[in-house]
């Protein structure tokens, strides 16, 4: 059975019909309390509280592309799957996006989650073109997400959507 992959525009934390969400994280080298998270991580921290990040810190360093599941804190999900989508220079690549997507899908299966929502990994601080990152994620999810329902959420807000991708707003 192939993965059921869909793309939505909006806020990852407003996706109510999934069991888990994915947080595009770093390799967990710098202590979480020294970091000022941005984008999805910032929104998760604000809404979930600090417990998922404290739990994540206990796992130690993560290999590029690895995935770790924590509790969801105050969010209404069964868990948060944190993926190491950026390297030690805080940059993403097509390989790190594909590995992170695949690892999150494997982690979801191992935890018994039937559905999960992703941000577009690597397209924020990772610096990868959002349209390319989305294409890589959709292809990887279709290849590796058998039996799972996958929602990929394109952020709306500070960025505006253009022809299947995202462009930074000028204002």
Order of alpha helices (4+ residues) and beta strands (2+ residues): beta-beta-alpha-alpha-beta-beta-alpha-beta-alpha-beta-beta-beta
